Amino acid sequence: MLPGGGSRRYLQTMPASSNTIRRLGPADVPFLRKLNALFGEAFGDKETYTGAPPDDAYLKALLTKQHVIAVVALAGDEVLGGLVAYELDKFERVRREVYIYDLAVGARHRRRHIATALLKHLCGIAARRGAWVVYVQADHRDDPAIALYGKLGTRKEVLHFDMAVEPLSKRIDAATGAGHG
Ligand SMILES: CC(C)(COP(=O)(O)OP(=O)(O)OC[C@H]1O[C@@H](n2cnc3c(N)ncnc32)[C@H](O)[C@@H]1OP(=O)(O)O)[C@@H](O)C(=O)NCCC(=O)NCCS
């Protein structure tokens, strides 16, 4: 059984009584697919989120992992919004941190405190898992996200760097002088 199962604690911020906020488990692959579609729409990047969908076995295995946390807001079968976060086991002390990787709410459902409810639900899961902090990054131009996170957390300015990873086959070719054609 995964931690952080369904909770209705924060639903008072969401008007429709049928709405629920809950963590996805291994049986929830269809909801994870809907969440990916919502992310693709919200971030304007359908190719990344729906261009090469993993098979059911991959997604089911992902949702079984304790350290992978997907939380959604549902109205029946509709995914109104959701987030994906990762639990990080630390090395300097026996403790954990939770990093929010993606968060979005469908355009029609914004400003109903759904994101707030998702984040509070995640913080509840984090507390039960012994995490001491939950953190997230935002782009400078993403004013709604900055306003949202500013209400809930303390802002810190950081610089972010991406380092490209060359596919292994290319590195082996370079090392051996071999080529593909
Ligand atoms: C950012 C986002 C998740 C917010 O979702 P949401 O459900 O509308 O947020 P909430 O209703 O919980 O907002 C809580 C508070 O955040 C602030 N806020 C949220 N959206 C805002 C906006 N567009 N403008 C100004 N303040 C905003 C407000 O203070 C709001 O409280 P209020 O409505 O009582 O004034 C949503 O706009 C979204 O999905 N955007 C596209 C994807 C994205 O940018 N994700 C974040 C990636 S880091």
The ligand as an SDF file (V2000), in Angstrom:
LIG
                    3D

 48 50  0  0  0  0  0  0  0  0999 V2000
    0.4880   27.9640  -11.7170 C   0  0  0  0  0  0  0  0  0  0  0  0
   -0.8120   27.1470  -11.6680 C   0  0  0  0  0  0  0  0  0  0  0  0
   -0.4450   25.6940  -11.3520 C   0  0  0  0  0  0  0  0  0  0  0  0
   -1.7060   27.6990  -10.5400 C   0  0  0  0  0  0  0  0  0  0  0  0
   -2.8340   26.8380  -10.3970 O   0  0  0  0  0  0  0  0  0  0  0  0
   -4.1850   27.3370   -9.7070 P   0  0  0  0  0  0  0  0  0  0  0  0
   -4.9780   26.1430   -9.3210 O   0  0  0  0  0  0  0  0  0  0  0  0
   -4.8420   28.3400  -10.5800 O   0  0  0  0  0  0  0  0  0  0  0  0
   -3.6290   28.0820   -8.4100 O   0  0  0  0  0  0  0  0  0  0  0  0
   -4.4420   28.4320   -7.0870 P   0  0  0  0  0  0  0  0  0  0  0  0
   -5.8870   28.6770   -7.4190 O   0  0  0  0  0  0  0  0  0  0  0  0
   -4.1550   27.4090   -6.0460 O   0  0  0  0  0  0  0  0  0  0  0  0
   -3.7520   29.8250   -6.6840 O   0  0  0  0  0  0  0  0  0  0  0  0
   -3.3690   30.1180   -5.3450 C   0  0  0  0  0  0  0  0  0  0  0  0
   -2.8560   31.5400   -5.2910 C   0  0  0  0  0  0  0  0  0  0  0  0
   -1.7190   31.7180   -6.1570 O   0  0  0  0  0  0  0  0  0  0  0  0
   -1.7820   33.0220   -6.7800 C   0  0  0  0  0  0  0  0  0  0  0  0
   -2.0590   32.8800   -8.2240 N   0  0  0  0  0  0  0  0  0  0  0  0
   -2.3530   31.7570   -8.9120 C   0  0  0  0  0  0  0  0  0  0  0  0
   -2.5250   32.0220  -10.2170 N   0  0  0  0  0  0  0  0  0  0  0  0
   -2.3490   33.3680  -10.3650 C   0  0  0  0  0  0  0  0  0  0  0  0
   -2.4050   34.2460  -11.4660 C   0  0  0  0  0  0  0  0  0  0  0  0
   -2.7110   33.8270  -12.7120 N   0  0  0  0  0  0  0  0  0  0  0  0
   -2.1610   35.5570  -11.2490 N   0  0  0  0  0  0  0  0  0  0  0  0
   -1.8810   36.0210  -10.0210 C   0  0  0  0  0  0  0  0  0  0  0  0
   -1.8300   35.2400   -8.9000 N   0  0  0  0  0  0  0  0  0  0  0  0
   -2.0450   33.9110   -9.0860 C   0  0  0  0  0  0  0  0  0  0  0  0
   -2.9430   33.7450   -6.1150 C   0  0  0  0  0  0  0  0  0  0  0  0
   -2.4520   34.3890   -4.9630 O   0  0  0  0  0  0  0  0  0  0  0  0
   -3.8480   32.5790   -5.7420 C   0  0  0  0  0  0  0  0  0  0  0  0
   -4.7260   32.8550   -4.6740 O   0  0  0  0  0  0  0  0  0  0  0  0
   -6.1040   33.6930   -4.9450 P   0  0  0  0  0  0  0  0  0  0  0  0
   -6.7570   33.1020   -6.1590 O   0  0  0  0  0  0  0  0  0  0  0  0
   -6.8890   33.4990   -3.6860 O   0  0  0  0  0  0  0  0  0  0  0  0
   -5.7010   35.1250   -5.1920 O   0  0  0  0  0  0  0  0  0  0  0  0
   -1.5830   27.2630  -13.0050 C   0  0  0  0  0  0  0  0  0  0  0  0
   -1.7120   28.6180  -13.3520 O   0  0  0  0  0  0  0  0  0  0  0  0
   -0.9410   26.5020  -14.1400 C   0  0  0  0  0  0  0  0  0  0  0  0
   -1.1730   25.3090  -14.3070 O   0  0  0  0  0  0  0  0  0  0  0  0
   -0.1330   27.1940  -14.9730 N   0  0  0  0  0  0  0  0  0  0  0  0
    0.5170   26.5520  -16.1570 C   0  0  0  0  0  0  0  0  0  0  0  0
    1.5660   25.5400  -15.7510 C   0  0  0  0  0  0  0  0  0  0  0  0
    2.6140   26.1190  -14.8380 C   0  0  0  0  0  0  0  0  0  0  0  0
    3.1070   27.2000  -15.0370 O   0  0  0  0  0  0  0  0  0  0  0  0
    2.9880   25.3360  -13.8070 N   0  0  0  0  0  0  0  0  0  0  0  0
    4.0130   25.6970  -12.8490 C   0  0  0  0  0  0  0  0  0  0  0  0
    5.3300   25.2100  -13.3360 C   0  0  0  0  0  0  0  0  0  0  0  0
    6.6170   25.6540  -12.1850 S   0  0  0  0  0  0  0  0  0  0  0  0
  1  2  1  0
  2  3  1  0
  2  4  1  0
  2 36  1  0
  4  5  1  0
  5  6  1  0
  6  7  2  0
  6  8  1  0
  6  9  1  0
  9 10  1  0
 10 11  2  0
 10 12  1  0
 10 13  1  0
 13 14  1  0
 14 15  1  0
 15 16  1  0
 15 30  1  0
 16 17  1  0
 17 18  1  0
 17 28  1  0
 18 19  1  0
 18 27  1  0
 19 20  2  0
 20 21  1  0
 21 22  1  0
 21 27  2  0
 22 23  1  0
 22 24  2  0
 24 25  1  0
 25 26  2  0
 26 27  1  0
 28 29  1  0
 28 30  1  0
 30 31  1  0
 31 32  1  0
 32 33  2  0
 32 34  1  0
 32 35  1  0
 36 37  1  0
 36 38  1  0
 38 39  2  0
 38 40  1  0
 40 41  1  0
 41 42  1  0
 42 43  1  0
 43 44  2  0
 43 45  1  0
 45 46  1  0
 46 47  1  0
 47 48  1  0
M  END
$$$$
